[in-house]
Amino acid sequence: MFPYEGPLRLLRAKYAYSPSEIKEILHLAGLNELEVIPLVQTFGHMEFVLKHTAFAHLREVGSFPCTLNPHEAESLAL
């Protein structure tokens, strides 16, 4: 649901939140003393990224889009 931009734009969900909606969510959370904790994917849960052809070269095993290869230099940036 995150409104990805730039090289990650292809990861954006069809009905992603707008930047203004994200700001509103953060504002309301703060007013209600809630801490927003982003979901951070780990090496073995990257299907939403690695299923795309543009990121397939970062797979641990080429035919399986679930695991990120930590030995690829681009993996750290991703």
N, C-alpha and C positions, 0 to 999 in steps of 0.2 A: 504494500500500500504506500510505500515511500515514493515520493516524486523524483526519482532519479533523473539526472541531467548529464549532458556530455557523453563520454564513452559508455557510460552505464545506462543510458536512456532506454536501451532495448530491454532492460530488466523491469521497467515501469509497468505496473499492473494497468489494465484497461481503465479501471475506476480508481486510480491512485488519488490520494489526498492531494490537494493543491498546497503550495507553500503557505498560503494564508490560513488554510485549515490546520496545517501543522503548527503554525504559530498560535492559533486559537487553542488547540489541544494543550500545548505547553503552558499557555497562560492559565487555562482553567485548572490544569493539574497543580500549578503553583498556588493558585488561590485556595485550593482544597488540600494543601500540604501533601501532595502526592509527588513521588519521585518517578520520573519517566526513565525507564531503563531500556535502551535500545536492544533489539534482538541482534546478536552477533553470531553469524553462522560459523561453524567449525569445519575442519577439513572434510569430514565425512557427511556433511549435510549441505552440499552446494549445488543440488540439482537445479534450483531455480536460476542459477548462473550458467553452469556447465552444460545445460541442455542446448544452449545457443551455439551455433556454429562458430561465432566469433570468439568464443571462449573454450572451445573443445580442445584446443592444444594444451590447456592447463589441467586436463584430467590426469589422474594417477594411472588409470587404465583407459585407453582410448574408447573402448566400447561401452563403458559405464560412466554416466554423467553425475555420479553421486559424490565422488571423492576428488578433492583438489590435490595436485602434486606439489608438495612444499619445496621441491628441488628446482622448480621453474622460477626464474627471477621475477616474472610478472605476477606470480601468486602472492607475493608479499604486498605488492601495491594494491592488488585486488582486495 
